[in-house]
């Protein structure tokens, strides 16, 4: 019985964190933009533009033009990045 209560509490905690993260991400999106070519190895924010992987933190090299990070709106090009993926 104790194990199922602990499991339930852990699951509830994970779900609450997920909702909080999604809410924060939605709020950040309004003053942020995707910036391609500025992510460091292992520090990209989501899937690569060329489809080589589908998750955050999987960039293999620094400043790969297919990898992106969210940055403050209007700062991408100042950082040496591009707001569009390669080939577009």
Secondary structure as GFF3:
##gff-version 3
##sequence-region A 1 88
A	DSSP	alpha_helix	2	29	.	.	.	ID=ss1
A	DSSP	beta_strand	32	36	.	.	.	ID=ss2
A	DSSP	beta_strand	68	72	.	.	.	ID=ss3
A	DSSP	three_ten_helix	77	79	.	.	.	ID=ss4
###
